[in-house]
């Protein structure tokens, strides 16, 4: 499911007890509010997630990086930013990449 509206429609259509929406929620934490985030909101969330992951894990994990690459979408340059993040070697690198992207360049 890509949206809360789609999940609701699918549940009504099939009369099921629930739907799986977890992966979409990782890429779009605003899913539950049905708010369409701006590019800056997405980038700020990506930085926040990277900071929390660094604090929680204390080391760089590829699994978290995989989820972080899902946040930038729906704006010019998102594809390039995702590819650059995929090559990062630390959460600090990811944060620096996002800040550089925000200021106009990669």
PyMOL commands that set and color helices and strands:
alter all, ss='L'
color gray80, all
select helices_A, chain A and resi 4-14+22-27+31-33+39-57+62-68+78-86+91-102
alter helices_A, ss='H'
color red, helices_A
deselect
rebuild
show_as cartoon
